[in-house]
Amino acid sequence: MAKKRRWSASVKTESTHPPAGLFKKNAATIARTLASRRVSPKGPASGMRMLTFFINRAGHNLSPKRRAELNKAKSILSQRVHRAREARQRKSRRK
């Protein structure tokens, strides 16, 4: 039987990968970087998904201090996502 290739193996984009070592930095830096268009071209919600994915994959290997810092970044990023949605709604109402 032929070996199946996964479509995800052929993806070669760098636009949605956070810079190396980002998740070792402070919460404000993590949130700001993940919200940037360079890392998250589809907006801050994409950065939120990356952060949640990292927290879930790191699992029990995170120290309580590191987990707290990442959750702080998550709340900062959540506020940015909320503001971006509100701005988008205000913009669509004006039309």
Steps between C-alpha positions, in 0.01 A plus 500: 500500500633844408596735781260796530649846509347758722416835340639685803849364426517704179415838658807725483376837627683707760235769541310328780790375711594700807868590535720252687510559876191722500316301766791546743450878507269713714122512449487844337765408242328170419162668454640785290696265273212255451263787416732642233415456132843350436435201727120486474396624156133427571498709817540455876254209516751295303765586759261393774465159335880466483535585868225259604657228286837555668353491851305182421799325339744596777263340750639399836856597398427868570602637836223678694683832455530453120138388472387809691703725266352331192147532640568869565606535134182318404283750687685796343457346157135430573445871568665583166277249320193655662608854402572389143153345470334813635694718257403275210133518604511881528659517156230281343222708660633818338456364149 
